[in-house]
Amino acid sequence: MIIAISIIAVAALGYYAYSGSIPEQTASIGVDMPDLVPPDVDLPEPPAPVLPPTAEQPG
């Protein structure tokens, strides 16, 4: 019985918190920055991957 009452209390508290009954103050920061455009850099092609030599199987 106590568990059921606890669940109802938590649900009611959650509804009360998210229904907007509690006044909230939100801060907004307005920063006026120009759009940063990355420079167009032509990079050389990377070298082809080289697989390491396989270990010789003793036999």
PDBQT receptor file of N, H, CA, C and O in Angstrom, charges set to zero:
ATOM      1  N   MET A   1       0.826  -1.194   0.000  1.00  0.00    +0.000 N 
ATOM      2  CA  MET A   1       0.000   0.000   0.000  1.00  0.00    +0.000 C 
ATOM      3  C   MET A   1       0.867   1.254   0.000  1.00  0.00    +0.000 C 
ATOM      4  O   MET A   1       0.563   2.230  -0.686  1.00  0.00    +0.000 OA
ATOM      5  N   ILE A   2       1.946   1.218   0.773  1.00  0.00    +0.000 N 
ATOM      6  H   ILE A   2       2.192   0.425   1.330  1.00  0.00    +0.000 HD
ATOM      7  CA  ILE A   2       2.832   2.381   0.839  1.00  0.00    +0.000 C 
ATOM      8  C   ILE A   2       3.493   2.612  -0.517  1.00  0.00    +0.000 C 
ATOM      9  O   ILE A   2       3.711   3.755  -0.921  1.00  0.00    +0.000 OA
ATOM     10  N   ILE A   3       3.810   1.526  -1.217  1.00  0.00    +0.000 N 
ATOM     11  H   ILE A   3       3.634   0.598  -0.890  1.00  0.00    +0.000 HD
ATOM     12  CA  ILE A   3       4.446   1.659  -2.531  1.00  0.00    +0.000 C 
ATOM     13  C   ILE A   3       3.501   2.347  -3.506  1.00  0.00    +0.000 C 
ATOM     14  O   ILE A   3       3.931   3.200  -4.282  1.00  0.00    +0.000 OA
ATOM     15  N   ALA A   4       2.221   1.988  -3.478  1.00  0.00    +0.000 N 
ATOM     16  H   ALA A   4       1.871   1.294  -2.848  1.00  0.00    +0.000 HD
ATOM     17  CA  ALA A   4       1.245   2.603  -4.381  1.00  0.00    +0.000 C 
ATOM     18  C   ALA A   4       1.094   4.089  -4.086  1.00  0.00    +0.000 C 
ATOM     19  O   ALA A   4       1.013   4.899  -5.009  1.00  0.00    +0.000 OA
ATOM     20  N   ILE A   5       1.058   4.450  -2.817  1.00  0.00    +0.000 N 
ATOM     21  H   ILE A   5       1.124   3.792  -2.067  1.00  0.00    +0.000 HD
ATOM     22  CA  ILE A   5       0.944   5.866  -2.446  1.00  0.00    +0.000 C 
ATOM     23  C   ILE A   5       2.196   6.617  -2.878  1.00  0.00    +0.000 C 
ATOM     24  O   ILE A   5       2.108   7.755  -3.339  1.00  0.00    +0.000 OA
ATOM     25  N   SER A   6       3.367   5.988  -2.731  1.00  0.00    +0.000 N 
ATOM     26  H   SER A   6       3.438   5.064  -2.356  1.00  0.00    +0.000 HD
ATOM     27  CA  SER A   6       4.614   6.625  -3.146  1.00  0.00    +0.000 C 
ATOM     28  C   SER A   6       4.629   6.866  -4.645  1.00  0.00    +0.000 C 
ATOM     29  O   SER A   6       5.050   7.928  -5.102  1.00  0.00    +0.000 OA
ATOM     30  N   ILE A   7       4.169   5.881  -5.413  1.00  0.00    +0.000 N 
ATOM     31  H   ILE A   7       3.827   5.018  -5.041  1.00  0.00    +0.000 HD
ATOM     32  CA  ILE A   7       4.146   6.033  -6.871  1.00  0.00    +0.000 C 
ATOM     33  C   ILE A   7       3.194   7.153  -7.272  1.00  0.00    +0.000 C 
ATOM     34  O   ILE A   7       3.514   7.953  -8.151  1.00  0.00    +0.000 OA
ATOM     35  N   ILE A   8       2.033   7.217  -6.637  1.00  0.00    +0.000 N 
ATOM     36  H   ILE A   8       1.773   6.567  -5.922  1.00  0.00    +0.000 HD
ATOM     37  CA  ILE A   8       1.076   8.285  -6.946  1.00  0.00    +0.000 C 
ATOM     38  C   ILE A   8       1.656   9.644  -6.569  1.00  0.00    +0.000 C 
ATOM     39  O   ILE A   8       1.476  10.616  -7.303  1.00  0.00    +0.000 OA
ATOM     40  N   ALA A   9       2.347   9.722  -5.438  1.00  0.00    +0.000 N 
ATOM     41  H   ALA A   9       2.492   8.932  -4.842  1.00  0.00    +0.000 HD
ATOM     42  CA  ALA A   9       2.940  10.987  -5.008  1.00  0.00    +0.000 C 
ATOM     43  C   ALA A   9       4.026  11.440  -5.970  1.00  0.00    +0.000 C 
ATOM     44  O   ALA A   9       4.107  12.623  -6.300  1.00  0.00    +0.000 OA
ATOM     45  N   VAL A  10       4.858  10.519  -6.420  1.00  0.00    +0.000 N 
ATOM     46  H   VAL A  10       4.793   9.558  -6.152  1.00  0.00    +0.000 HD
ATOM     47  CA  VAL A  10       5.918  10.868  -7.367  1.00  0.00    +0.000 C 
ATOM     48  C   VAL A  10       5.309  11.310  -8.693  1.00  0.00    +0.000 C 
ATOM     49  O   VAL A  10       5.779  12.273  -9.298  1.00  0.00    +0.000 OA
ATOM     50  N   ALA A  11       4.265  10.615  -9.150  1.00  0.00    +0.000 N 
ATOM     51  H   ALA A  11       3.883   9.833  -8.657  1.00  0.00    +0.000 HD
ATOM     52  CA  ALA A  11       3.613  10.996 -10.400  1.00  0.00    +0.000 C 
ATOM     53  C   ALA A  11       2.973  12.376 -10.278  1.00  0.00    +0.000 C 
ATOM     54  O   ALA A  11       3.056  13.182 -11.204  1.00  0.00    +0.000 OA
ATOM     55  N   ALA A  12       2.338  12.650  -9.144  1.00  0.00    +0.000 N 
ATOM     56  H   ALA A  12       2.271  11.995  -8.391  1.00  0.00    +0.000 HD
ATOM     57  CA  ALA A  12       1.711  13.956  -8.947  1.00  0.00    +0.000 C 
ATOM     58  C   ALA A  12       2.763  15.054  -8.888  1.00  0.00    +0.000 C 
ATOM     59  O   ALA A  12       2.569  16.133  -9.449  1.00  0.00    +0.000 OA
ATOM     60  N   LEU A  13       3.866  14.787  -8.218  1.00  0.00    +0.000 N 
ATOM     61  H   LEU A  13       4.024  13.911  -7.763  1.00  0.00    +0.000 HD
ATOM     62  CA  LEU A  13       4.936  15.779  -8.143  1.00  0.00    +0.000 C 
ATOM     63  C   LEU A  13       5.534  16.039  -9.520  1.00  0.00    +0.000 C 
ATOM     64  O   LEU A  13       5.821  17.184  -9.869  1.00  0.00    +0.000 OA
ATOM     65  N   GLY A  14       5.723  14.977 -10.305  1.00  0.00    +0.000 N 
ATOM     66  H   GLY A  14       5.490  14.047 -10.022  1.00  0.00    +0.000 HD
ATOM     67  CA  GLY A  14       6.238  15.157 -11.661  1.00  0.00    +0.000 C 
ATOM     68  C   GLY A  14       5.286  15.946 -12.530  1.00  0.00    +0.000 C 
ATOM     69  O   GLY A  14       5.715  16.807 -13.299  1.00  0.00    +0.000 OA
ATOM     70  N   TYR A  15       3.996  15.665 -12.419  1.00  0.00    +0.000 N 
ATOM     71  H   TYR A  15       3.647  14.965 -11.794  1.00  0.00    +0.000 HD
ATOM     72  CA  TYR A  15       3.005  16.415 -13.200  1.00  0.00    +0.000 C 
ATOM     73  C   TYR A  15       3.002  17.875 -12.777  1.00  0.00    +0.000 C 
ATOM     74  O   TYR A  15       2.928  18.769 -13.620  1.00  0.00    +0.000 OA
ATOM     75  N   TYR A  16       3.081  18.118 -11.480  1.00  0.00    +0.000 N 
ATOM     76  H   TYR A  16       3.141  17.392 -10.796  1.00  0.00    +0.000 HD
ATOM     77  CA  TYR A  16       3.083  19.486 -10.971  1.00  0.00    +0.000 C 
ATOM     78  C   TYR A  16       4.323  20.237 -11.447  1.00  0.00    +0.000 C 
ATOM     79  O   TYR A  16       4.252  21.420 -11.781  1.00  0.00    +0.000 OA
ATOM     80  N   ALA A  17       5.449  19.549 -11.475  1.00  0.00    +0.000 N 
ATOM     81  H   ALA A  17       5.507  18.588 -11.203  1.00  0.00    +0.000 HD
ATOM     82  CA  ALA A  17       6.696  20.200 -11.880  1.00  0.00    +0.000 C 
ATOM     83  C   ALA A  17       6.695  20.526 -13.364  1.00  0.00    +0.000 C 
ATOM     84  O   ALA A  17       7.186  21.583 -13.761  1.00  0.00    +0.000 OA
ATOM     85  N   TYR A  18       6.148  19.631 -14.197  1.00  0.00    +0.000 N 
ATOM     86  H   TYR A  18       5.749  18.773 -13.874  1.00  0.00    +0.000 HD
ATOM     87  CA  TYR A  18       6.206  19.831 -15.640  1.00  0.00    +0.000 C 
ATOM     88  C   TYR A  18       4.980  20.522 -16.213  1.00  0.00    +0.000 C 
ATOM     89  O   TYR A  18       4.956  20.827 -17.405  1.00  0.00    +0.000 OA
ATOM     90  N   SER A  19       3.967  20.778 -15.404  1.00  0.00    +0.000 N 
ATOM     91  H   SER A  19       3.986  20.530 -14.436  1.00  0.00    +0.000 HD
ATOM     92  CA  SER A  19       2.766  21.417 -15.935  1.00  0.00    +0.000 C 
ATOM     93  C   SER A  19       2.926  22.922 -16.033  1.00  0.00    +0.000 C 
ATOM     94  O   SER A  19       2.062  23.595 -16.596  1.00  0.00    +0.000 OA
ATOM     95  N   GLY A  20       3.995  23.457 -15.507  1.00  0.00    +0.000 N 
ATOM     96  H   GLY A  20       4.697  22.910 -15.050  1.00  0.00    +0.000 HD
ATOM     97  CA  GLY A  20       4.213  24.891 -15.572  1.00  0.00    +0.000 C 
ATOM     98  C   GLY A  20       3.692  25.607 -14.348  1.00  0.00    +0.000 C 
ATOM     99  O   GLY A  20       3.662  26.837 -14.328  1.00  0.00    +0.000 OA
ATOM    100  N   SER A  21       3.283  24.885 -13.334  1.00  0.00    +0.000 N 
ATOM    101  H   SER A  21       3.308  23.885 -13.350  1.00  0.00    +0.000 HD
ATOM    102  CA  SER A  21       2.784  25.523 -12.124  1.00  0.00    +0.000 C 
ATOM    103  C   SER A  21       3.918  26.181 -11.345  1.00  0.00    +0.000 C 
ATOM    104  O   SER A  21       3.708  27.162 -10.631  1.00  0.00    +0.000 OA
ATOM    105  N   ILE A  22       5.096  25.643 -11.488  1.00  0.00    +0.000 N 
ATOM    106  H   ILE A  22       5.267  24.846 -12.068  1.00  0.00    +0.000 HD
ATOM    107  CA  ILE A  22       6.256  26.219 -10.817  1.00  0.00    +0.000 C 
ATOM    108  C   ILE A  22       6.858  27.257 -11.763  1.00  0.00    +0.000 C 
ATOM    109  O   ILE A  22       7.254  26.911 -12.876  1.00  0.00    +0.000 OA
ATOM    110  N   PRO A  23       6.936  28.521 -11.344  1.00  0.00    +0.000 N 
ATOM    111  CA  PRO A  23       7.506  29.533 -12.248  1.00  0.00    +0.000 C 
ATOM    112  C   PRO A  23       8.990  29.270 -12.479  1.00  0.00    +0.000 C 
ATOM    113  O   PRO A  23       9.744  28.990 -11.547  1.00  0.00    +0.000 OA
ATOM    114  N   GLU A  24       9.381  29.365 -13.725  1.00  0.00    +0.000 N 
ATOM    115  H   GLU A  24       8.769  29.593 -14.482  1.00  0.00    +0.000 HD
ATOM    116  CA  GLU A  24      10.775  29.144 -14.081  1.00  0.00    +0.000 C 
ATOM    117  C   GLU A  24      11.331  30.398 -14.736  1.00  0.00    +0.000 C 
ATOM    118  O   GLU A  24      10.640  31.081 -15.491  1.00  0.00    +0.000 OA
ATOM    119  N   GLN A  25      12.550  30.678 -14.445  1.00  0.00    +0.000 N 
ATOM    120  H   GLN A  25      13.112  30.122 -13.832  1.00  0.00    +0.000 HD
ATOM    121  CA  GLN A  25      13.232  31.786 -15.089  1.00  0.00    +0.000 C 
ATOM    122  C   GLN A  25      14.341  31.201 -15.944  1.00  0.00    +0.000 C 
ATOM    123  O   GLN A  25      15.216  30.484 -15.459  1.00  0.00    +0.000 OA
ATOM    124  N   THR A  26      14.283  31.524 -17.217  1.00  0.00    +0.000 N 
ATOM    125  H   THR A  26      13.573  32.107 -17.611  1.00  0.00    +0.000 HD
ATOM    126  CA  THR A  26      15.325  31.044 -18.114  1.00  0.00    +0.000 C 
ATOM    127  C   THR A  26      16.103  32.240 -18.622  1.00  0.00    +0.000 C 
ATOM    128  O   THR A  26      15.530  33.274 -18.966  1.00  0.00    +0.000 OA
ATOM    129  N   ALA A  27      17.383  32.089 -18.663  1.00  0.00    +0.000 N 
ATOM    130  H   ALA A  27      17.849  31.249 -18.384  1.00  0.00    +0.000 HD
ATOM    131  CA  ALA A  27      18.246  33.155 -19.151  1.00  0.00    +0.000 C 
ATOM    132  C   ALA A  27      18.620  32.864 -20.587  1.00  0.00    +0.000 C 
ATOM    133  O   ALA A  27      18.894  31.720 -20.952  1.00  0.00    +0.000 OA
ATOM    134  N   SER A  28      18.630  33.898 -21.392  1.00  0.00    +0.000 N 
ATOM    135  H   SER A  28      18.408  34.827 -21.096  1.00  0.00    +0.000 HD
ATOM    136  CA  SER A  28      19.076  33.735 -22.772  1.00  0.00    +0.000 C 
ATOM    137  C   SER A  28      20.227  34.698 -23.000  1.00  0.00    +0.000 C 
ATOM    138  O   SER A  28      20.169  35.871 -22.631  1.00  0.00    +0.000 OA
ATOM    139  N   ILE A  29      21.245  34.184 -23.602  1.00  0.00    +0.000 N 
ATOM    140  H   ILE A  29      21.292  33.231 -23.902  1.00  0.00    +0.000 HD
ATOM    141  CA  ILE A  29      22.434  34.987 -23.882  1.00  0.00    +0.000 C 
ATOM    142  C   ILE A  29      22.461  35.255 -25.377  1.00  0.00    +0.000 C 
ATOM    143  O   ILE A  29      22.492  34.327 -26.185  1.00  0.00    +0.000 OA
ATOM    144  N   GLY A  30      22.450  36.516 -25.731  1.00  0.00    +0.000 N 
ATOM    145  H   GLY A  30      22.425  37.270 -25.074  1.00  0.00    +0.000 HD
ATOM    146  CA  GLY A  30      22.510  36.873 -27.141  1.00  0.00    +0.000 C 
ATOM    147  C   GLY A  30      23.929  37.264 -27.512  1.00  0.00    +0.000 C 
ATOM    148  O   GLY A  30      24.420  38.308 -27.081  1.00  0.00    +0.000 OA
ATOM    149  N   VAL A  31      24.583  36.446 -28.298  1.00  0.00    +0.000 N 
ATOM    150  H   VAL A  31      24.184  35.599 -28.648  1.00  0.00    +0.000 HD
ATOM    151  CA  VAL A  31      25.951  36.724 -28.732  1.00  0.00    +0.000 C 
ATOM    152  C   VAL A  31      25.915  36.964 -30.226  1.00  0.00    +0.000 C 
ATOM    153  O   VAL A  31      25.463  36.116 -30.996  1.00  0.00    +0.000 OA
ATOM    154  N   ASP A  32      26.396  38.124 -30.625  1.00  0.00    +0.000 N 
ATOM    155  H   ASP A  32      26.763  38.813 -30.000  1.00  0.00    +0.000 HD
ATOM    156  CA  ASP A  32      26.381  38.481 -32.041  1.00  0.00    +0.000 C 
ATOM    157  C   ASP A  32      27.760  38.189 -32.625  1.00  0.00    +0.000 C 
ATOM    158  O   ASP A  32      28.657  39.030 -32.571  1.00  0.00    +0.000 OA
ATOM    159  N   MET A  33      27.920  36.994 -33.180  1.00  0.00    +0.000 N 
ATOM    160  H   MET A  33      27.191  36.311 -33.224  1.00  0.00    +0.000 HD
ATOM    161  CA  MET A  33      29.198  36.589 -33.753  1.00  0.00    +0.000 C 
ATOM    162  C   MET A  33      29.030  36.349 -35.240  1.00  0.00    +0.000 C 
ATOM    163  O   MET A  33      27.986  35.864 -35.676  1.00  0.00    +0.000 OA
ATOM    164  N   PRO A  34      30.036  36.679 -36.016  1.00  0.00    +0.000 N 
ATOM    165  CA  PRO A  34      29.939  36.380 -37.448  1.00  0.00    +0.000 C 
ATOM    166  C   PRO A  34      30.045  34.880 -37.686  1.00  0.00    +0.000 C 
ATOM    167  O   PRO A  34      30.604  34.144 -36.873  1.00  0.00    +0.000 OA
ATOM    168  N   ASP A  35      29.507  34.449 -38.800  1.00  0.00    +0.000 N 
ATOM    169  H   ASP A  35      29.053  35.047 -39.460  1.00  0.00    +0.000 HD
ATOM    170  CA  ASP A  35      29.614  33.038 -39.156  1.00  0.00    +0.000 C 
ATOM    171  C   ASP A  35      31.064  32.717 -39.482  1.00  0.00    +0.000 C 
ATOM    172  O   ASP A  35      31.694  33.388 -40.299  1.00  0.00    +0.000 OA
ATOM    173  N   LEU A  36      31.579  31.696 -38.841  1.00  0.00    +0.000 N 
ATOM    174  H   LEU A  36      31.067  31.151 -38.176  1.00  0.00    +0.000 HD
ATOM    175  CA  LEU A  36      32.958  31.292 -39.083  1.00  0.00    +0.000 C 
ATOM    176  C   LEU A  36      32.976  30.281 -40.217  1.00  0.00    +0.000 C 
ATOM    177  O   LEU A  36      32.382  29.207 -40.119  1.00  0.00    +0.000 OA
ATOM    178  N   VAL A  37      33.666  30.638 -41.296  1.00  0.00    +0.000 N 
ATOM    179  H   VAL A  37      34.148  31.510 -41.376  1.00  0.00    +0.000 HD
ATOM    180  CA  VAL A  37      33.763  29.759 -42.452  1.00  0.00    +0.000 C 
ATOM    181  C   VAL A  37      35.162  29.157 -42.447  1.00  0.00    +0.000 C 
ATOM    182  O   VAL A  37      36.144  29.899 -42.465  1.00  0.00    +0.000 OA
ATOM    183  N   PRO A  38      35.278  27.843 -42.422  1.00  0.00    +0.000 N 
ATOM    184  CA  PRO A  38      36.615  27.251 -42.429  1.00  0.00    +0.000 C 
ATOM    185  C   PRO A  38      37.308  27.517 -43.762  1.00  0.00    +0.000 C 
ATOM    186  O   PRO A  38      36.654  27.561 -44.804  1.00  0.00    +0.000 OA
ATOM    187  N   PRO A  39      38.615  27.693 -43.736  1.00  0.00    +0.000 N 
ATOM    188  CA  PRO A  39      39.326  27.938 -44.996  1.00  0.00    +0.000 C 
ATOM    189  C   PRO A  39      39.301  26.699 -45.881  1.00  0.00    +0.000 C 
ATOM    190  O   PRO A  39      39.295  25.565 -45.400  1.00  0.00    +0.000 OA
ATOM    191  N   ASP A  40      39.287  26.946 -47.175  1.00  0.00    +0.000 N 
ATOM    192  H   ASP A  40      39.292  27.866 -47.566  1.00  0.00    +0.000 HD
ATOM    193  CA  ASP A  40      39.273  25.843 -48.138  1.00  0.00    +0.000 C 
ATOM    194  C   ASP A  40      40.719  25.425 -48.399  1.00  0.00    +0.000 C 
ATOM    195  O   ASP A  40      41.443  26.102 -49.129  1.00  0.00    +0.000 OA
ATOM    196  N   VAL A  41      41.130  24.326 -47.809  1.00  0.00    +0.000 N 
ATOM    197  H   VAL A  41      40.542  23.776 -47.216  1.00  0.00    +0.000 HD
ATOM    198  CA  VAL A  41      42.505  23.857 -47.924  1.00  0.00    +0.000 C 
ATOM    199  C   VAL A  41      42.502  22.561 -48.724  1.00  0.00    +0.000 C 
ATOM    200  O   VAL A  41      41.779  21.618 -48.403  1.00  0.00    +0.000 OA
ATOM    201  N   ASP A  42      43.320  22.530 -49.767  1.00  0.00    +0.000 N 
ATOM    202  H   ASP A  42      43.907  23.296 -50.028  1.00  0.00    +0.000 HD
ATOM    203  CA  ASP A  42      43.452  21.309 -50.563  1.00  0.00    +0.000 C 
ATOM    204  C   ASP A  42      44.572  20.465 -49.962  1.00  0.00    +0.000 C 
ATOM    205  O   ASP A  42      45.743  20.840 -50.017  1.00  0.00    +0.000 OA
ATOM    206  N   LEU A  43      44.209  19.345 -49.400  1.00  0.00    +0.000 N 
ATOM    207  H   LEU A  43      43.257  19.039 -49.355  1.00  0.00    +0.000 HD
ATOM    208  CA  LEU A  43      45.191  18.448 -48.805  1.00  0.00    +0.000 C 
ATOM    209  C   LEU A  43      45.585  17.392 -49.822  1.00  0.00    +0.000 C 
ATOM    210  O   LEU A  43      44.766  16.982 -50.645  1.00  0.00    +0.000 OA
ATOM    211  N   PRO A  44      46.849  16.943 -49.769  1.00  0.00    +0.000 N 
ATOM    212  CA  PRO A  44      47.251  15.879 -50.697  1.00  0.00    +0.000 C 
ATOM    213  C   PRO A  44      46.541  14.578 -50.343  1.00  0.00    +0.000 C 
ATOM    214  O   PRO A  44      46.066  14.391 -49.223  1.00  0.00    +0.000 OA
ATOM    215  N   GLU A  45      46.483  13.693 -51.321  1.00  0.00    +0.000 N 
ATOM    216  H   GLU A  45      46.869  13.845 -52.231  1.00  0.00    +0.000 HD
ATOM    217  CA  GLU A  45      45.851  12.392 -51.093  1.00  0.00    +0.000 C 
ATOM    218  C   GLU A  45      46.671  11.616 -50.065  1.00  0.00    +0.000 C 
ATOM    219  O   GLU A  45      47.899  11.604 -50.143  1.00  0.00    +0.000 OA
ATOM    220  N   PRO A  46      46.027  10.981 -49.123  1.00  0.00    +0.000 N 
ATOM    221  CA  PRO A  46      46.784  10.189 -48.147  1.00  0.00    +0.000 C 
ATOM    222  C   PRO A  46      47.368   8.957 -48.822  1.00  0.00    +0.000 C 
ATOM    223  O   PRO A  46      46.811   8.461 -49.802  1.00  0.00    +0.000 OA
ATOM    224  N   PRO A  47      48.485   8.464 -48.305  1.00  0.00    +0.000 N 
ATOM    225  CA  PRO A  47      49.073   7.268 -48.918  1.00  0.00    +0.000 C 
ATOM    226  C   PRO A  47      48.148   6.064 -48.733  1.00  0.00    +0.000 C 
ATOM    227  O   PRO A  47      47.359   5.994 -47.792  1.00  0.00    +0.000 OA
ATOM    228  N   ALA A  48      48.276   5.135 -49.655  1.00  0.00    +0.000 N 
ATOM    229  H   ALA A  48      48.918   5.192 -50.420  1.00  0.00    +0.000 HD
ATOM    230  CA  ALA A  48      47.453   3.927 -49.585  1.00  0.00    +0.000 C 
ATOM    231  C   ALA A  48      47.846   3.130 -48.349  1.00  0.00    +0.000 C 
ATOM    232  O   ALA A  48      49.028   3.059 -48.012  1.00  0.00    +0.000 OA
ATOM    233  N   PRO A  49      46.890   2.539 -47.680  1.00  0.00    +0.000 N 
ATOM    234  CA  PRO A  49      47.235   1.757 -46.487  1.00  0.00    +0.000 C 
ATOM    235  C   PRO A  49      48.056   0.533 -46.858  1.00  0.00    +0.000 C 
ATOM    236  O   PRO A  49      47.807  -0.131 -47.864  1.00  0.00    +0.000 OA
ATOM    237  N   VAL A  50      49.035   0.260 -46.019  1.00  0.00    +0.000 N 
ATOM    238  H   VAL A  50      49.238   0.799 -45.202  1.00  0.00    +0.000 HD
ATOM    239  CA  VAL A  50      49.912  -0.887 -46.249  1.00  0.00    +0.000 C 
ATOM    240  C   VAL A  50      49.673  -1.878 -45.125  1.00  0.00    +0.000 C 
ATOM    241  O   VAL A  50      49.758  -1.533 -43.947  1.00  0.00    +0.000 OA
ATOM    242  N   LEU A  51      49.375  -3.103 -45.498  1.00  0.00    +0.000 N 
ATOM    243  H   LEU A  51      49.306  -3.383 -46.455  1.00  0.00    +0.000 HD
ATOM    244  CA  LEU A  51      49.155  -4.129 -44.491  1.00  0.00    +0.000 C 
ATOM    245  C   LEU A  51      50.496  -4.663 -44.001  1.00  0.00    +0.000 C 
ATOM    246  O   LEU A  51      51.429  -4.807 -44.791  1.00  0.00    +0.000 OA
ATOM    247  N   PRO A  52      50.602  -4.956 -42.715  1.00  0.00    +0.000 N 
ATOM    248  CA  PRO A  52      51.862  -5.502 -42.206  1.00  0.00    +0.000 C 
ATOM    249  C   PRO A  52      52.064  -6.911 -42.753  1.00  0.00    +0.000 C 
ATOM    250  O   PRO A  52      51.100  -7.617 -43.050  1.00  0.00    +0.000 OA
ATOM    251  N   PRO A  53      53.320  -7.308 -42.883  1.00  0.00    +0.000 N 
ATOM    252  CA  PRO A  53      53.561  -8.673 -43.384  1.00  0.00    +0.000 C 
ATOM    253  C   PRO A  53      53.019  -9.702 -42.395  1.00  0.00    +0.000 C 
ATOM    254  O   PRO A  53      53.084  -9.522 -41.179  1.00  0.00    +0.000 OA
ATOM    255  N   THR A  54      52.492 -10.767 -42.945  1.00  0.00    +0.000 N 
ATOM    256  H   THR A  54      52.439 -10.913 -43.933  1.00  0.00    +0.000 HD
ATOM    257  CA  THR A  54      51.935 -11.804 -42.073  1.00  0.00    +0.000 C 
ATOM    258  C   THR A  54      53.066 -12.622 -41.464  1.00  0.00    +0.000 C 
ATOM    259  O   THR A  54      54.114 -12.816 -42.080  1.00  0.00    +0.000 OA
ATOM    260  N   ALA A  55      52.838 -13.091 -40.262  1.00  0.00    +0.000 N 
ATOM    261  H   ALA A  55      51.986 -12.934 -39.762  1.00  0.00    +0.000 HD
ATOM    262  CA  ALA A  55      53.846 -13.909 -39.588  1.00  0.00    +0.000 C 
ATOM    263  C   ALA A  55      53.909 -15.270 -40.264  1.00  0.00    +0.000 C 
ATOM    264  O   ALA A  55      52.893 -15.843 -40.657  1.00  0.00    +0.000 OA
ATOM    265  N   GLU A  56      55.125 -15.764 -40.385  1.00  0.00    +0.000 N 
ATOM    266  H   GLU A  56      55.950 -15.299 -40.065  1.00  0.00    +0.000 HD
ATOM    267  CA  GLU A  56      55.277 -17.072 -41.026  1.00  0.00    +0.000 C 
ATOM    268  C   GLU A  56      54.765 -18.155 -40.092  1.00  0.00    +0.000 C 
ATOM    269  O   GLU A  56      55.017 -18.141 -38.887  1.00  0.00    +0.000 OA
ATOM    270  N   GLN A  57      54.051 -19.077 -40.676  1.00  0.00    +0.000 N 
ATOM    271  H   GLN A  57      53.847 -19.088 -41.655  1.00  0.00    +0.000 HD
ATOM    272  CA  GLN A  57      53.512 -20.183 -39.891  1.00  0.00    +0.000 C 
ATOM    273  C   GLN A  57      54.593 -21.265 -39.756  1.00  0.00    +0.000 C 
ATOM    274  O   GLN A  57      55.133 -21.731 -40.759  1.00  0.00    +0.000 OA
ATOM    275  N   PRO A  58      54.907 -21.666 -38.512  1.00  0.00    +0.000 N 
ATOM    276  CA  PRO A  58      55.897 -22.753 -38.370  1.00  0.00    +0.000 C 
ATOM    277  C   PRO A  58      55.303 -24.060 -38.893  1.00  0.00    +0.000 C 
ATOM    278  O   PRO A  58      54.170 -24.424 -38.578  1.00  0.00    +0.000 OA
ATOM    279  N   GLY A  59      56.072 -24.724 -39.669  1.00  0.00    +0.000 N 
ATOM    280  H   GLY A  59      56.992 -24.429 -39.925  1.00  0.00    +0.000 HD
ATOM    281  CA  GLY A  59      55.502 -25.939 -40.194  1.00  0.00    +0.000 C 
ATOM    282  C   GLY A  59      56.497 -26.778 -40.789  1.00  0.00    +0.000 C 
ATOM    283  O   GLY A  59      56.177 -27.858 -41.287  1.00  0.00    +0.000 OA
TER     284      GLY A  59
